[in-house]
Amino acid sequence: MTYTLVPEQDAAAGGSAAAVSFASAATNGRVTARTVPLFVPADQLYFWTRGWQTDEAESERARGEGRVRRFDDAGSLIRWLLTPED
């Protein structure tokens, strides 16, 4: 996989480079792109780790495939979480 850094222009930042896009081309020919801010607060660095980004991508795939559960309220969610699986 190869990575290309591409500076982005951000209107909110007065037209200065505010983020970097990572475009990766895998050997299967699929190209994916991610945009990462140049400055990340220390308490948010975990979000940009490879593991966290892998999990984020899996979550997006699951949502796209409809593999989600919706709850009417927090109590319903908590009851579902505490129910043992069969």
N, C-alpha and C positions, 0 to 999 in steps of 0.2 A: 504494500500500500504506500502511496506517495502522498505527501501533503504540500499544498501550495498556500502561502500566506498572501492574503489580498486585503490591503487596507480598505476600510469602508468610510464613506462620507456620511456624517450624521448631522442633519439639519439642526437638531436640538443642541448640538455641541458647537454650533457656529461654523459648520462645514469642515471641522478638523477630524482627523482619523480618531474614531472613538471605539472601534472594535476591529477584530481581525477575523476573517473567514478562513476556515480550514476546509479545503476541498480535497477529498480523498478519492482516489480511483483504485478500486480493488481489482484483483486479477480477473474477476468474472465480468469486468466491464461496467459494473455499477458505480455510479458516482454519487457520493453523499456530501453534504456541506453542513458545517456547523459554524455559528458565529459566537465568538468568545470575547467578552469585554477585555480591554487592555488593563484596567485597574479593577481588582476584585477585593472587597473588604475581607480581612483575615477570617472573619466568622462565616464567610460564604465560600471559602476555597473548596470545601468538600464537594460542592455541587459540580465542580469542573473536573473532578477526578475521573479516571477512565471507568472505574467500577460504577460510579454514580451515573455517568452518562450512558453506560451500557444498560443499566436498569431503567433510565428514562426512555431510551429507545424501545425497550421491551414494553413498557407501559403504553407508549404511543401505538405500538403494533396491536396490543390487546384492545385498546380503545377503538382502533380502526376496524377490528374484527368483531366488535360488539361483546367482547369478553369483559363485561363490567357488571356491577351490581349497584342499584340505586336504592336509597333509603329515604323514607319520608321524614325521619327525624333522627337525632343523635342516639336516642334510646334504642331504636330499632337496629342501628349499626352496632352498638355495644352488645346487645343481646346476640346478634349474629356472630360477632367476634368471639363471644364467650361460649357459644354452643359447640360441644365436641363434634368432630367429624366422625361419620360412621365408617 
